[in-house]
Amino acid sequence: MTTTATPCGCRINCRCGHSADFMEFRTAPVTGELPRNHYQCPACRRAWKIVTGPPAIGWSGMALPGKTSTVEIPAYL
């Protein structure tokens, strides 16, 4: 198996099977850069955003981060 380094060092895999550098998923062809936590596959144009739920308080009183999930959104131009 051969792996190649990406410019930013992070690779994203889409459900369609396309794999590319993180920054390629952060831009749309017409509108340019996407808002924070929004991503779009350059191959199939499927778009999604990352949503974080509300934080919780642990048994020791420490704040715990909320659960992270992805939500499909309409594609950008």
Biopython code that builds the backbone (N, CA, C, O; Angstrom):
import numpy as np
from Bio.PDB.StructureBuilder import StructureBuilder

atoms = [
    (1, "MET", "N", (0.844, -1.179, 0.000)),
    (1, "MET", "CA", (0.000, 0.000, 0.000)),
    (1, "MET", "C", (0.888, 1.241, 0.000)),
    (1, "MET", "O", (1.849, 1.320, 0.765)),
    (2, "THR", "N", (0.575, 2.184, -0.838)),
    (2, "THR", "CA", (1.330, 3.417, -0.929)),
    (2, "THR", "C", (0.493, 4.574, -0.407)),
    (2, "THR", "O", (-0.663, 4.744, -0.794)),
    (3, "THR", "N", (1.088, 5.363, 0.473)),
    (3, "THR", "CA", (0.401, 6.554, 0.957)),
    (3, "THR", "C", (1.193, 7.774, 0.523)),
    (3, "THR", "O", (2.422, 7.744, 0.460)),
    (4, "THR", "N", (0.485, 8.831, 0.229)),
    (4, "THR", "CA", (1.154, 10.063, -0.181)),
    (4, "THR", "C", (0.870, 11.140, 0.847)),
    (4, "THR", "O", (-0.217, 11.188, 1.422)),
    (5, "ALA", "N", (1.828, 11.984, 1.073)),
    (5, "ALA", "CA", (1.644, 13.097, 2.002)),
    (5, "ALA", "C", (0.765, 14.156, 1.344)),
    (5, "ALA", "O", (0.861, 14.401, 0.142)),
    (6, "THR", "N", (-0.075, 14.767, 2.135)),
    (6, "THR", "CA", (-0.932, 15.836, 1.632)),
    (6, "THR", "C", (-0.361, 17.172, 2.098)),
    (6, "THR", "O", (0.389, 17.203, 3.074)),
    (7, "PRO", "N", (-0.693, 18.276, 1.430)),
    (7, "PRO", "CA", (-0.145, 19.585, 1.820)),
    (7, "PRO", "C", (-0.408, 19.953, 3.277)),
    (7, "PRO", "O", (0.478, 20.485, 3.946)),
    (8, "CYS", "N", (-1.610, 19.678, 3.778)),
    (8, "CYS", "CA", (-1.884, 20.052, 5.167)),
    (8, "CYS", "C", (-1.707, 18.865, 6.123)),
    (8, "CYS", "O", (-1.827, 19.035, 7.336)),
    (9, "GLY", "N", (-1.426, 17.680, 5.602)),
    (9, "GLY", "CA", (-1.161, 16.524, 6.443)),
    (9, "GLY", "C", (-2.392, 15.795, 6.935)),
    (9, "GLY", "O", (-2.285, 14.932, 7.807)),
    (10, "CYS", "N", (-3.558, 16.117, 6.400)),
    (10, "CYS", "CA", (-4.810, 15.486, 6.819)),
    (10, "CYS", "C", (-5.615, 15.095, 5.587)),
    (10, "CYS", "O", (-5.794, 15.915, 4.687)),
    (11, "ARG", "N", (-6.097, 13.876, 5.529)),
    (11, "ARG", "CA", (-6.854, 13.371, 4.393)),
    (11, "ARG", "C", (-8.267, 13.019, 4.848)),
    (11, "ARG", "O", (-8.454, 12.451, 5.924)),
    (12, "ILE", "N", (-9.267, 13.360, 4.022)),
    (12, "ILE", "CA", (-10.669, 13.038, 4.302)),
    (12, "ILE", "C", (-11.153, 12.039, 3.262)),
    (12, "ILE", "O", (-10.823, 12.151, 2.081)),
    (13, "ASN", "N", (-11.940, 11.058, 3.709)),
    (13, "ASN", "CA", (-12.551, 10.071, 2.820)),
    (13, "ASN", "C", (-14.050, 10.294, 2.793)),
    (13, "ASN", "O", (-14.697, 10.335, 3.839)),
    (14, "CYS", "N", (-14.607, 10.439, 1.588)),
    (14, "CYS", "CA", (-16.051, 10.631, 1.421)),
    (14, "CYS", "C", (-16.732, 9.272, 1.287)),
    (14, "CYS", "O", (-16.077, 8.269, 1.003)),
    (15, "ARG", "N", (-18.037, 9.244, 1.492)),
    (15, "ARG", "CA", (-18.807, 8.004, 1.315)),
    (15, "ARG", "C", (-18.761, 7.497, -0.119)),
    (15, "ARG", "O", (-18.915, 6.300, -0.359)),
    (16, "CYS", "N", (-18.550, 8.406, -1.080)),
    (16, "CYS", "CA", (-18.508, 7.998, -2.489)),
    (16, "CYS", "C", (-17.202, 7.271, -2.820)),
    (16, "CYS", "O", (-17.073, 6.691, -3.898)),
    (17, "GLY", "N", (-16.234, 7.299, -1.898)),
    (17, "GLY", "CA", (-14.963, 6.643, -2.115)),
    (17, "GLY", "C", (-13.832, 7.598, -2.465)),
    (17, "GLY", "O", (-12.673, 7.186, -2.532)),
    (18, "HIS", "N", (-14.153, 8.864, -2.688)),
    (18, "HIS", "CA", (-13.128, 9.852, -3.022)),
    (18, "HIS", "C", (-12.321, 10.188, -1.777)),
    (18, "HIS", "O", (-12.887, 10.392, -0.703)),
    (19, "SER", "N", (-11.009, 10.246, -1.917)),
    (19, "SER", "CA", (-10.113, 10.591, -0.826)),
    (19, "SER", "C", (-9.221, 11.740, -1.285)),
    (19, "SER", "O", (-8.602, 11.659, -2.346)),
    (20, "ALA", "N", (-9.151, 12.809, -0.494)),
    (20, "ALA", "CA", (-8.356, 13.973, -0.887)),
    (20, "ALA", "C", (-7.897, 14.728, 0.349)),
    (20, "ALA", "O", (-8.281, 14.406, 1.474)),
    (21, "ASP", "N", (-7.073, 15.734, 0.119)),
    (21, "ASP", "CA", (-6.560, 16.595, 1.171)),
    (21, "ASP", "C", (-7.709, 17.348, 1.848)),
    (21, "ASP", "O", (-8.710, 17.676, 1.211)),
    (22, "PHE", "N", (-7.552, 17.610, 3.124)),
    (22, "PHE", "CA", (-8.548, 18.325, 3.924)),
    (22, "PHE", "C", (-8.989, 19.630, 3.258)),
    (22, "PHE", "O", (-10.180, 19.938, 3.219)),
    (23, "MET", "N", (-8.037, 20.390, 2.741)),
    (23, "MET", "CA", (-8.352, 21.703, 2.155)),
    (23, "MET", "C", (-9.202, 21.593, 0.884)),
    (23, "MET", "O", (-9.918, 22.537, 0.552)),
    (24, "GLU", "N", (-9.140, 20.467, 0.168)),
    (24, "GLU", "CA", (-9.993, 20.289, -1.012)),
    (24, "GLU", "C", (-11.456, 20.142, -0.624)),
    (24, "GLU", "O", (-12.335, 20.466, -1.424)),
    (25, "PHE", "N", (-11.737, 19.667, 0.570)),
    (25, "PHE", "CA", (-13.108, 19.520, 1.065)),
    (25, "PHE", "C", (-13.630, 20.821, 1.681)),
    (25, "PHE", "O", (-14.812, 20.905, 2.013)),
    (26, "ARG", "N", (-12.785, 21.824, 1.837)),
    (26, "ARG", "CA", (-13.161, 23.092, 2.459)),
    (26, "ARG", "C", (-13.511, 24.173, 1.455)),
    (26, "ARG", "O", (-13.781, 25.305, 1.856)),
    (27, "THR", "N", (-13.518, 23.868, 0.158)),
    (27, "THR", "CA", (-13.840, 24.873, -0.853)),
    (27, "THR", "C", (-14.945, 24.380, -1.775)),
    (27, "THR", "O", (-15.097, 23.178, -1.997)),
    (28, "ALA", "N", (-15.705, 25.317, -2.306)),
    (28, "ALA", "CA", (-16.738, 25.033, -3.303)),
    (28, "ALA", "C", (-16.286, 25.670, -4.616)),
    (28, "ALA", "O", (-15.572, 26.673, -4.595)),
    (29, "PRO", "N", (-16.692, 25.102, -5.768)),
    (29, "PRO", "CA", (-16.206, 25.614, -7.051)),
    (29, "PRO", "C", (-16.544, 27.073, -7.335)),
    (29, "PRO", "O", (-15.720, 27.783, -7.912)),
    (30, "VAL", "N", (-17.722, 27.540, -6.950)),
    (30, "VAL", "CA", (-18.141, 28.901, -7.283)),
    (30, "VAL", "C", (-17.946, 29.859, -6.103)),
    (30, "VAL", "O", (-17.388, 30.943, -6.268)),
    (31, "THR", "N", (-18.404, 29.460, -4.919)),
    (31, "THR", "CA", (-18.395, 30.363, -3.769)),
    (31, "THR", "C", (-17.057, 30.417, -3.043)),
    (31, "THR", "O", (-16.850, 31.313, -2.224)),
    (32, "GLY", "N", (-16.156, 29.506, -3.311)),
    (32, "GLY", "CA", (-14.845, 29.526, -2.662)),
    (32, "GLY", "C", (-14.860, 28.818, -1.319)),
    (32, "GLY", "O", (-15.428, 27.733, -1.190)),
    (33, "GLU", "N", (-14.234, 29.435, -0.312)),
    (33, "GLU", "CA", (-14.091, 28.801, 0.995)),
    (33, "GLU", "C", (-15.438, 28.636, 1.693)),
    (33, "GLU", "O", (-16.275, 29.538, 1.664)),
    (34, "LEU", "N", (-15.641, 27.482, 2.320)),
    (34, "LEU", "CA", (-16.880, 27.172, 3.033)),
    (34, "LEU", "C", (-16.806, 27.687, 4.464)),
    (34, "LEU", "O", (-15.713, 27.918, 4.980)),
    (35, "PRO", "N", (-17.972, 27.871, 5.121)),
    (35, "PRO", "CA", (-17.973, 28.300, 6.527)),
    (35, "PRO", "C", (-17.297, 27.252, 7.417)),
    (35, "PRO", "O", (-17.111, 26.104, 7.014)),
    (36, "ARG", "N", (-16.942, 27.661, 8.607)),
    (36, "ARG", "CA", (-16.286, 26.771, 9.574)),
    (36, "ARG", "C", (-17.137, 25.521, 9.818)),
    (36, "ARG", "O", (-18.359, 25.610, 9.935)),
    (37, "ASN", "N", (-16.491, 24.369, 9.893)),
    (37, "ASN", "CA", (-17.123, 23.062, 10.143)),
    (37, "ASN", "C", (-18.046, 22.597, 9.021)),
    (37, "ASN", "O", (-18.846, 21.687, 9.239)),
    (38, "HIS", "N", (-17.965, 23.188, 7.830)),
    (38, "HIS", "CA", (-18.726, 22.755, 6.667)),
    (38, "HIS", "C", (-17.752, 22.144, 5.670)),
    (38, "HIS", "O", (-16.657, 22.667, 5.462)),
    (39, "TYR", "N", (-18.155, 21.028, 5.052)),
    (39, "TYR", "CA", (-17.299, 20.310, 4.114)),
    (39, "TYR", "C", (-18.104, 19.872, 2.906)),
    (39, "TYR", "O", (-19.305, 19.624, 3.015)),
    (40, "GLN", "N", (-17.455, 19.775, 1.758)),
    (40, "GLN", "CA", (-18.106, 19.328, 0.529)),
    (40, "GLN", "C", (-17.125, 18.492, -0.269)),
    (40, "GLN", "O", (-15.979, 18.893, -0.470)),
    (41, "CYS", "N", (-17.578, 17.321, -0.730)),
    (41, "CYS", "CA", (-16.735, 16.430, -1.524)),
    (41, "CYS", "C", (-16.527, 17.043, -2.907)),
    (41, "CYS", "O", (-17.503, 17.409, -3.562)),
    (42, "PRO", "N", (-15.276, 17.165, -3.370)),
    (42, "PRO", "CA", (-15.036, 17.719, -4.699)),
    (42, "PRO", "C", (-15.462, 16.783, -5.828)),
    (42, "PRO", "O", (-15.606, 17.227, -6.967)),
    (43, "ALA", "N", (-15.666, 15.498, -5.537)),
    (43, "ALA", "CA", (-16.049, 14.542, -6.577)),
    (43, "ALA", "C", (-17.564, 14.437, -6.732)),
    (43, "ALA", "O", (-18.083, 14.635, -7.831)),
    (44, "CYS", "N", (-18.282, 14.128, -5.650)),
    (44, "CYS", "CA", (-19.732, 13.896, -5.743)),
    (44, "CYS", "C", (-20.555, 15.103, -5.301)),
    (44, "CYS", "O", (-21.776, 15.097, -5.457)),
    (45, "ARG", "N", (-19.920, 16.134, -4.754)),
    (45, "ARG", "CA", (-20.558, 17.376, -4.298)),
    (45, "ARG", "C", (-21.475, 17.191, -3.091)),
    (45, "ARG", "O", (-22.269, 18.083, -2.791)),
    (46, "ARG", "N", (-21.389, 16.058, -2.391)),
    (46, "ARG", "CA", (-22.148, 15.845, -1.168)),
    (46, "ARG", "C", (-21.576, 16.766, -0.094)),
    (46, "ARG", "O", (-20.356, 16.867, 0.039)),
    (47, "ALA", "N", (-22.432, 17.440, 0.677)),
    (47, "ALA", "CA", (-21.978, 18.392, 1.688)),
    (47, "ALA", "C", (-22.491, 17.985, 3.067)),
    (47, "ALA", "O", (-23.561, 17.391, 3.196)),
    (48, "TRP", "N", (-21.711, 18.313, 4.092)),
    (48, "TRP", "CA", (-22.096, 18.028, 5.460)),
    (48, "TRP", "C", (-21.429, 19.038, 6.385)),
    (48, "TRP", "O", (-20.482, 19.730, 6.012)),
    (49, "LYS", "N", (-21.962, 19.096, 7.615)),
    (49, "LYS", "CA", (-21.348, 19.950, 8.625)),
    (49, "LYS", "C", (-21.197, 19.142, 9.907)),
    (49, "LYS", "O", (-21.897, 18.153, 10.126)),
    (50, "ILE", "N", (-20.276, 19.579, 10.739)),
    (50, "ILE", "CA", (-20.031, 18.922, 12.014)),
    (50, "ILE", "C", (-20.765, 19.708, 13.086)),
    (50, "ILE", "O", (-20.611, 20.924, 13.197)),
    (51, "VAL", "N", (-21.573, 18.993, 13.881)),
    (51, "VAL", "CA", (-22.378, 19.609, 14.929)),
    (51, "VAL", "C", (-21.943, 19.028, 16.272)),
    (51, "VAL", "O", (-21.769, 17.817, 16.404)),
    (52, "THR", "N", (-21.768, 19.892, 17.261)),
    (52, "THR", "CA", (-21.402, 19.450, 18.600)),
    (52, "THR", "C", (-22.563, 19.723, 19.540)),
    (52, "THR", "O", (-23.099, 20.831, 19.580)),
    (53, "GLY", "N", (-22.944, 18.704, 20.293)),
    (53, "GLY", "CA", (-24.047, 18.829, 21.239)),
    (53, "GLY", "C", (-23.640, 19.628, 22.468)),
    (53, "GLY", "O", (-22.489, 20.044, 22.593)),
    (54, "PRO", "N", (-24.587, 19.840, 23.372)),
    (54, "PRO", "CA", (-24.289, 20.623, 24.575)),
    (54, "PRO", "C", (-23.322, 19.878, 25.500)),
    (54, "PRO", "O", (-23.326, 18.647, 25.539)),
    (55, "PRO", "N", (-22.501, 20.611, 26.238)),
    (55, "PRO", "CA", (-21.575, 19.960, 27.162)),
    (55, "PRO", "C", (-22.324, 19.362, 28.349)),
    (55, "PRO", "O", (-23.451, 19.753, 28.652)),
    (56, "ALA", "N", (-21.686, 18.419, 29.005)),
    (56, "ALA", "CA", (-22.269, 17.772, 30.181)),
    (56, "ALA", "C", (-21.333, 17.998, 31.368)),
    (56, "ALA", "O", (-20.161, 18.336, 31.198)),
    (57, "ILE", "N", (-21.867, 17.808, 32.560)),
    (57, "ILE", "CA", (-21.066, 17.922, 33.784)),
    (57, "ILE", "C", (-20.802, 16.513, 34.301)),
    (57, "ILE", "O", (-21.741, 15.752, 34.538)),
    (58, "GLY", "N", (-19.536, 16.164, 34.476)),
    (58, "GLY", "CA", (-19.150, 14.843, 34.965)),
    (58, "GLY", "C", (-19.393, 14.707, 36.456)),
    (58, "GLY", "O", (-19.779, 15.671, 37.119)),
    (59, "TRP", "N", (-19.167, 13.508, 36.987)),
    (59, "TRP", "CA", (-19.414, 13.244, 38.407)),
    (59, "TRP", "C", (-18.501, 14.079, 39.309)),
    (59, "TRP", "O", (-18.848, 14.344, 40.460)),
    (60, "SER", "N", (-17.338, 14.495, 38.797)),
    (60, "SER", "CA", (-16.408, 15.291, 39.600)),
    (60, "SER", "C", (-16.673, 16.790, 39.467)),
    (60, "SER", "O", (-15.998, 17.595, 40.108)),
    (61, "GLY", "N", (-17.645, 17.169, 38.642)),
    (61, "GLY", "CA", (-17.939, 18.575, 38.414)),
    (61, "GLY", "C", (-17.213, 19.149, 37.212)),
    (61, "GLY", "O", (-17.354, 20.332, 36.903)),
    (62, "MET", "N", (-16.439, 18.319, 36.537)),
    (62, "MET", "CA", (-15.690, 18.776, 35.370)),
    (62, "MET", "C", (-16.607, 18.835, 34.148)),
    (62, "MET", "O", (-17.458, 17.967, 33.959)),
    (63, "ALA", "N", (-16.426, 19.856, 33.330)),
    (63, "ALA", "CA", (-17.229, 19.993, 32.105)),
    (63, "ALA", "C", (-16.697, 19.035, 31.049)),
    (63, "ALA", "O", (-15.498, 19.010, 30.773)),
    (64, "LEU", "N", (-17.590, 18.247, 30.460)),
    (64, "LEU", "CA", (-17.230, 17.286, 29.413)),
    (64, "LEU", "C", (-17.756, 17.805, 28.082)),
    (64, "LEU", "O", (-18.867, 18.331, 28.028)),
    (65, "PRO", "N", (-16.981, 17.667, 27.005)),
    (65, "PRO", "CA", (-17.450, 18.157, 25.707)),
    (65, "PRO", "C", (-18.677, 17.385, 25.227)),
    (65, "PRO", "O", (-18.859, 16.216, 25.566)),
    (66, "GLY", "N", (-19.512, 18.049, 24.439)),
    (66, "GLY", "CA", (-20.705, 17.412, 23.887)),
    (66, "GLY", "C", (-20.354, 16.418, 22.798)),
    (66, "GLY", "O", (-19.236, 16.418, 22.282)),
    (67, "LYS", "N", (-21.305, 15.577, 22.452)),
    (67, "LYS", "CA", (-21.092, 14.584, 21.399)),
    (67, "LYS", "C", (-21.011, 15.265, 20.041)),
    (67, "LYS", "O", (-21.733, 16.224, 19.769)),
    (68, "THR", "N", (-20.130, 14.761, 19.202)),
    (68, "THR", "CA", (-19.933, 15.304, 17.868)),
    (68, "THR", "C", (-20.597, 14.394, 16.846)),
    (68, "THR", "O", (-20.472, 13.172, 16.923)),
    (69, "SER", "N", (-21.308, 14.993, 15.882)),
    (69, "SER", "CA", (-21.944, 14.207, 14.827)),
    (69, "SER", "C", (-21.903, 15.012, 13.522)),
    (69, "SER", "O", (-21.629, 16.212, 13.522)),
    (70, "THR", "N", (-22.181, 14.320, 12.416)),
    (70, "THR", "CA", (-22.244, 14.996, 11.124)),
    (70, "THR", "C", (-23.686, 15.052, 10.655)),
    (70, "THR", "O", (-24.462, 14.122, 10.876)),
    (71, "VAL", "N", (-24.035, 16.155, 10.005)),
    (71, "VAL", "CA", (-25.383, 16.368, 9.478)),
    (71, "VAL", "C", (-25.256, 16.717, 8.014)),
    (71, "VAL", "O", (-24.502, 17.621, 7.653)),
    (72, "GLU", "N", (-25.994, 16.003, 7.153)),
    (72, "GLU", "CA", (-25.957, 16.308, 5.734)),
    (72, "GLU", "C", (-26.699, 17.612, 5.458)),
    (72, "GLU", "O", (-27.770, 17.852, 6.015)),
    (73, "ILE", "N", (-26.123, 18.457, 4.594)),
    (73, "ILE", "CA", (-26.698, 19.763, 4.279)),
    (73, "ILE", "C", (-26.752, 19.918, 2.754)),
    (73, "ILE", "O", (-26.103, 19.153, 2.040)),
    (74, "PRO", "N", (-27.512, 20.890, 2.245)),
    (74, "PRO", "CA", (-27.534, 21.123, 0.788)),
    (74, "PRO", "C", (-26.142, 21.527, 0.291)),
    (74, "PRO", "O", (-25.399, 22.214, 0.992)),
    (75, "ALA", "N", (-25.807, 21.104, -0.893)),
    (75, "ALA", "CA", (-24.485, 21.397, -1.474)),
    (75, "ALA", "C", (-24.355, 22.878, -1.818)),
    (75, "ALA", "O", (-25.336, 23.543, -2.152)),
    (76, "TYR", "N", (-23.138, 23.374, -1.732)),
    (76, "TYR", "CA", (-22.828, 24.753, -2.114)),
    (76, "TYR", "C", (-22.517, 24.795, -3.594)),
    (76, "TYR", "O", (-22.137, 23.782, -4.182)),
    (77, "LEU", "N", (-22.676, 25.961, -4.201)),
    (77, "LEU", "CA", (-22.305, 26.128, -5.598)),
    (77, "LEU", "C", (-20.815, 26.228, -5.739)),
    (77, "LEU", "O", (-20.309, 26.374, -6.852)),
]
sb = StructureBuilder()
sb.init_structure("model")
sb.init_model(0)
sb.init_chain("A")
sb.init_seg("    ")
for serial, (resi, resn, name, xyz) in enumerate(atoms, 1):
    if name == "N":
        sb.init_residue(resn, " ", resi, " ")
    sb.init_atom(name, np.array(xyz, "f"), 0.0, 1.0, " ", f" {name:<3s}", serial, name[0])
structure = sb.get_structure()
